[in-house]
Amino acid sequence: QLQLVESGGGLVQAGGSMRLSCAGSGINNRAIGWYRQAPGKQREFVARASITGVTSYQDSLRGRFTITRDYDKNTVYLQIDSLKPEDTAVYYCNTWPPNTNNWGQGTQVTVSS
């Protein structure tokens, strides 16, 4: 079981930026995805990075979200720019495709208007 820890969330004003981190041993050997769950909605896919760093995004989020990997730090980042109130959600990382056993606590991102 891969143990991943998300961090970096918080409260930000609309238009701001935020970088989320996903860390865990063994992460370099897995394709990793970022997902989010807004209040009252189902969890959705945001972005993913293959083991070699090839990236893919949810079409509607392309351009504001950037997923990157730091192999030295065993960390996968999600940079979010031009934040909107509708980006408010708990953000999770997991493998791609997601494994039920790998869901962590997530990190809360709240965007104020």
C-alpha positions as CSV (number, residue, x, y, z in Angstrom):
1,Q,0.0,0.0,0.0
2,L,1.4,3.4,-1.0
3,Q,1.1,6.1,1.6
4,L,0.7,9.5,0.2
5,V,0.5,12.8,2.1
6,E,-1.0,15.9,0.6
7,S,-0.2,19.4,1.8
8,G,-0.1,23.0,0.7
9,G,-3.8,23.9,0.8
10,G,-5.3,26.9,2.5
11,L,-7.4,30.0,2.0
12,V,-6.6,32.2,-1.0
13,Q,-8.3,35.0,-2.9
14,A,-9.7,34.5,-6.3
15,G,-7.0,35.1,-8.9
16,G,-4.2,33.9,-6.6
17,S,-2.0,30.8,-7.0
18,M,-1.3,27.8,-4.9
19,R,1.1,24.8,-5.0
20,L,0.0,21.5,-3.6
21,S,2.4,18.7,-2.7
22,C,2.0,15.0,-2.6
23,A,4.8,13.1,-1.0
24,G,5.5,9.5,-0.3
25,S,8.1,6.8,-0.5
26,G,7.7,4.8,-3.7
27,I,6.0,7.6,-5.4
28,N,8.6,7.8,-8.1
29,N,7.7,4.3,-9.4
30,R,4.0,5.1,-9.9
31,A,1.9,7.2,-12.2
32,I,0.3,9.7,-9.9
33,G,-2.9,11.7,-10.2
34,W,-4.5,14.6,-8.5
35,Y,-8.2,14.6,-7.8
36,R,-10.6,16.9,-6.0
37,Q,-14.0,16.8,-4.4
38,A,-16.0,20.0,-4.0
39,P,-18.8,20.3,-1.4
40,G,-21.8,18.2,-2.5
41,K,-20.1,16.8,-5.6
42,Q,-18.3,13.6,-6.6
43,R,-14.6,13.4,-6.6
44,E,-13.2,14.2,-10.0
45,F,-9.9,13.8,-11.8
46,V,-7.7,16.9,-12.2
47,A,-4.4,15.9,-13.6
48,R,-1.9,13.0,-13.8
49,A,1.7,12.4,-14.4
50,S,3.3,9.2,-15.7
51,I,6.4,7.7,-14.1
52,T,8.4,9.5,-16.8
53,G,6.6,12.8,-16.3
54,V,4.2,12.7,-19.2
55,T,1.1,14.8,-18.1
56,S,-2.6,14.8,-18.8
57,Y,-5.3,17.1,-17.6
58,Q,-9.1,17.3,-17.3
59,D,-10.0,19.3,-20.4
60,S,-11.9,22.0,-18.5
61,L,-8.9,22.7,-16.2
62,R,-6.2,22.7,-18.8
63,G,-4.1,25.9,-18.7
64,R,-4.5,26.8,-15.0
65,F,-3.3,23.5,-13.5
66,T,0.2,22.2,-13.8
67,I,1.4,18.8,-12.5
68,T,5.1,18.2,-12.0
69,R,7.4,15.7,-10.4
70,D,10.5,16.1,-8.3
71,Y,12.1,12.7,-8.2
72,D,14.8,13.8,-5.7
73,K,12.1,14.8,-3.2
74,N,9.7,11.9,-3.9
75,T,7.0,14.5,-4.5
76,V,4.4,15.4,-7.1
77,Y,3.2,19.0,-7.2
78,L,0.0,20.5,-8.5
79,Q,0.3,24.2,-9.3
80,I,-3.0,26.0,-9.6
81,D,-3.0,29.5,-11.1
82,S,-5.8,32.1,-11.5
83,L,-7.8,30.4,-8.8
84,K,-11.6,30.6,-8.9
85,P,-14.2,30.1,-6.2
86,E,-15.3,27.0,-8.0
87,D,-11.9,25.5,-7.4
88,T,-12.8,25.2,-3.7
89,A,-12.5,21.6,-2.8
90,V,-10.5,19.0,-1.0
91,Y,-7.6,17.9,-3.2
92,Y,-6.3,14.4,-3.1
93,C,-3.4,12.6,-4.7
94,N,-3.5,8.9,-5.5
95,T,-2.1,6.6,-8.1
96,W,-3.3,6.6,-11.7
97,P,-5.6,4.9,-12.0
98,P,-6.7,5.5,-8.4
99,N,-6.5,2.7,-5.8
100,T,-9.2,2.7,-3.1
101,N,-6.6,1.9,-0.5
102,N,-4.5,4.9,-1.2
103,W,-6.9,7.7,-0.5
104,G,-5.5,10.0,2.2
105,Q,-6.9,13.0,4.1
106,G,-6.4,15.4,1.2
107,T,-5.7,19.1,1.6
108,Q,-8.4,21.7,1.6
109,V,-8.3,24.6,-0.9
110,T,-10.7,27.4,-0.3
111,V,-10.9,30.3,-2.7
112,S,-12.7,33.4,-1.6
113,S,-14.3,35.8,-4.1
